[in-house]
C-alpha cells in the first residue's frame, strides 16, 4: 500500500510538470524552452500565473499521497525508508570476493556451468551453482573411498571395476524440482587435487560424459575439505556449521582443563541456524570420560562461544625432535587396535532399520531418491511426529534448509558415512 501511494504521488507530480511545460510552449516557443530549466520555470509561473496554476495544482496534489506513503513506510520499515532517501539503491552493488577460485570451461546438460561452491566431504565431491535450496546446476562425484590427503584419479571410458559414480542435476525455470542423471562407467575423468592450507584442495579437473548428457568440463577447481571457514588465518566462528561448533567446543575444553588431550565424541543434532542452545557433550579428557553440559551463544562480535568462557589460551606447542630409536609393536596391541575400530553403519543400512532406530543415524549424511526420480542429499535430523523423515541440507557458508519425506515416497536411501 505504501509503495502504491508513493508511486501515485510521484506520477501526479510528474504529470503536473509535463503539463506546465506544455502550457509554456503554448505561451511562446522561447518560454517553452526556458521552462525546461528550473529557475526559468519559476519565472514563468510568476509571469503567467493564470496559465500555469492548473498544472501547478496537479503537481501539488501529488504531494498528498507521496507524504502519506512515506509516513506509512517510516512506521513499518524505517531502514527501508532510510535506504530509499539516502539513494543507496543508485550505488552499484559491491560483489563480495569469492571464497573459492573455480575456473571451469565447458557446459553441464548443454548450459554453461559456473559453480560458486565446492566441497569434498569424505568420499563425495560436489560442485554447485546457485544459492537456493535446489541448485540450478550441480555435479556430484561419489568416490569409492574417503579421501584423506591429495587426490589423483584417472578414469577412461573402457575402465571396469569400482569406479566413481557421476551425478549431474539441473533445475529449469519452469520446474519445481531438479532433474538428475547418474552413471557409473563410460566416461572420462581426470582429478589432480593437492592440499591447500588450511582446509582446501585445489588442482586440475577434467570430465567428459557420453554425448547424450551434453556435459564437458575442464579447468581448475578449489573445494573445501570441511565446514570450517577462515578469516585472517583464524577459524571464523560466525559460520553456522557443525564443524565450527566442534572446533569451538574442543578449544574450550582444552583451555578449561589445560590439556590438548581432548577427544570429542559425536555431537547431538544441532539446531542450526540459531543464536543459542544447550547441549551435553561427551569427551575423553586425559583418558577419562567426561559428560559436560554447556550452553553456546552466538554474538555479532565473537561469533560462537561457550557461555562463561574466561579461560586463558594454552601456551604454544614446543616442537621437540625425538632421538632415533627402534621399537617393536607387540602383536596384541595391533590386534586390539583393529578390534576397537567402530563398525561401519553403512553395511546393514536400510529404510526399515532407520525407522526402527532413527537416533542411531542422527546428523549423518544421506542421499535419498524418490519414486518420481528426484534426488536430494543432506544430514538426517530424525523422524517427525507424523512419521516423516527430516533431512537438512547446507546451502552455503551459513545457509541451511530442511525438508520432509514420507517413507512411501522413497525408492532408495543411502548412508554416505560410517
Helices and strands as residue ranges (DSSP letters): H 2-27, H 29-34, H 38-47, H 49-76, H 78-85, G 88-90, E 103-108, E 111-112, E 117-121, E 124-129, E 137-142, E 151-155, E 165-170, E 179-183, E 188-196, E 200-208, G 211-213, E 216-224, E 230-231, E 234-235, H 242-256, E 262-264, E 276-285, E 288-299, E 303-306, H 331-339, H 351-356, G 358-361, E 365-370, E 375-383, E 389-394, E 400-405, G 407-409, E 410-415
